[in-house]
Amino acid sequence: MKRSNHKRGTRRKESSRRQRWGHQRREVPEILRDARQDLRALVIEHGLEVFEAMLEDDRLALCGPRHEPNPEREAYRYGYDEGVLTFGGRRVRLRKPRVRRKGGSEVELPSWSEVSVR
C-alpha cells in the first residue's frame, strides 16, 4: 500500500489555527474586491493631496510668494473656499484656494478649471 506524503490531521490543525487567530478563509473574488477598494481609496487620497498642491502652485504663479510685497502683482490671495469635485467617481469636498484681481474680481485657478469641466 502506498503512503501519502501528506501528513494526517494537517487540515484540521490549519483550520483550528485560523479559528484561534481570527482568520477566515476568503474566496479570491472577495479578496480582489477588497484590494481594489483599498487601492482606489489610496489613489483618491494621494490624488487629492497632489491636486491640492497643484492648486497652491497655481496660486503661487498668480500671486507670487506669500509675505513678499510686489507692486507689479496683478492678483492677491483671498483665503479659501469649500469646493466640490467629482474625483475617482466620487463627489469630494476640499479647500479651494481663492485668488482675486486687484480690481476685486475672482480669478479661477487653471487646475481647478481643468478638473471641474471633466
C-alpha positions as CSV (number, residue, x, y, z in Angstrom):
1,M,0.0,0.0,0.0
2,K,1.3,3.5,-1.0
3,R,1.7,6.0,1.7
4,S,0.8,9.6,1.1
5,N,3.3,12.4,1.7
6,H,0.5,14.4,3.2
7,K,0.6,14.4,7.0
8,R,-2.6,13.3,8.7
9,G,-4.5,16.0,10.6
10,T,-2.8,18.9,8.9
11,R,-6.0,20.4,7.6
12,R,-7.6,20.1,11.0
13,K,-4.6,21.9,12.5
14,E,-4.6,24.7,9.9
15,S,-8.4,25.2,10.4
16,S,-8.0,25.4,14.2
17,R,-5.1,27.9,13.8
18,R,-7.3,30.1,11.7
19,Q,-10.1,30.0,14.2
20,R,-7.7,30.7,17.1
21,W,-6.1,33.7,15.3
22,G,-9.4,35.0,13.9
23,H,-8.6,34.2,10.3
24,Q,-11.3,33.1,8.0
25,R,-10.8,31.5,4.6
26,R,-11.9,34.0,1.9
27,E,-12.6,33.4,-1.7
28,V,-10.4,35.0,-4.4
29,P,-13.1,37.3,-5.8
30,E,-13.7,38.7,-2.3
31,I,-10.0,39.3,-1.8
32,L,-9.7,41.1,-5.1
33,R,-12.7,43.3,-4.5
34,D,-11.3,44.4,-1.1
35,A,-7.9,45.0,-2.6
36,R,-9.5,47.1,-5.5
37,Q,-11.4,49.2,-2.9
38,D,-8.3,49.7,-0.8
39,L,-6.3,50.7,-3.9
40,R,-9.0,53.1,-5.1
41,A,-9.1,54.8,-1.6
42,L,-5.3,55.1,-1.6
43,V,-5.2,56.6,-5.1
44,I,-8.0,59.0,-4.3
45,E,-6.4,60.1,-1.1
46,H,-3.0,60.7,-2.7
47,G,-4.6,62.1,-5.8
48,L,-6.3,64.8,-3.7
49,E,-3.1,65.7,-2.0
50,V,-1.4,66.1,-5.4
51,F,-4.3,68.2,-6.7
52,E,-4.3,70.5,-3.6
53,A,-0.6,71.0,-4.2
54,M,-1.3,71.9,-7.8
55,L,-3.9,74.5,-6.7
56,E,-1.4,76.1,-4.4
57,D,1.2,76.1,-7.2
58,D,-1.4,77.9,-9.4
59,R,-2.0,80.5,-6.7
60,L,1.8,81.0,-6.3
61,A,2.2,81.6,-10.0
62,L,-0.7,84.2,-10.0
63,C,0.1,85.9,-6.7
64,G,3.8,85.3,-6.1
65,P,5.3,84.1,-2.8
66,R,3.5,84.8,0.5
67,H,4.5,87.8,2.6
68,E,6.7,89.3,-0.2
69,P,5.3,92.6,-1.4
70,N,5.4,93.1,-5.2
71,P,4.0,96.3,-6.7
72,E,3.7,94.6,-10.1
73,R,1.4,91.8,-8.8
74,E,-1.9,91.5,-10.6
75,A,-3.7,89.3,-8.1
76,Y,-3.6,88.6,-4.4
77,R,-4.5,85.7,-2.1
78,Y,-8.1,85.7,-0.7
79,G,-8.2,82.8,1.7
80,Y,-10.0,79.5,0.9
81,D,-13.5,78.4,-0.1
82,E,-15.0,74.9,0.0
83,G,-15.1,73.3,-3.4
84,V,-16.8,70.2,-4.6
85,L,-15.4,68.0,-7.4
86,T,-16.0,64.6,-8.9
87,F,-12.8,62.7,-8.2
88,G,-12.4,59.0,-8.8
89,G,-16.1,58.6,-9.4
90,R,-17.0,60.3,-6.0
91,R,-18.1,63.8,-5.1
92,V,-15.4,65.1,-2.7
93,R,-15.2,68.4,-0.8
94,L,-11.9,70.2,-0.5
95,R,-10.4,73.5,0.4
96,K,-10.1,75.6,-2.7
97,P,-7.6,78.5,-2.6
98,R,-9.0,81.8,-3.7
99,V,-7.4,84.5,-5.8
100,R,-8.7,88.0,-6.6
101,R,-7.5,90.5,-9.1
102,K,-6.5,94.0,-7.9
103,G,-9.9,95.2,-9.2
104,G,-11.7,92.7,-6.9
105,S,-12.9,90.1,-9.3
106,E,-12.4,86.4,-8.6
107,V,-9.7,84.5,-10.6
108,E,-10.4,80.9,-11.5
109,L,-7.3,78.7,-10.9
110,P,-6.2,76.9,-14.1
111,S,-6.0,73.4,-12.4
112,W,-9.5,73.9,-10.9
113,S,-10.9,74.9,-14.3
114,E,-9.4,71.9,-16.0
115,V,-10.6,69.3,-13.5
116,S,-14.1,70.8,-12.8
117,V,-15.0,70.7,-16.6
118,R,-14.5,66.9,-16.8
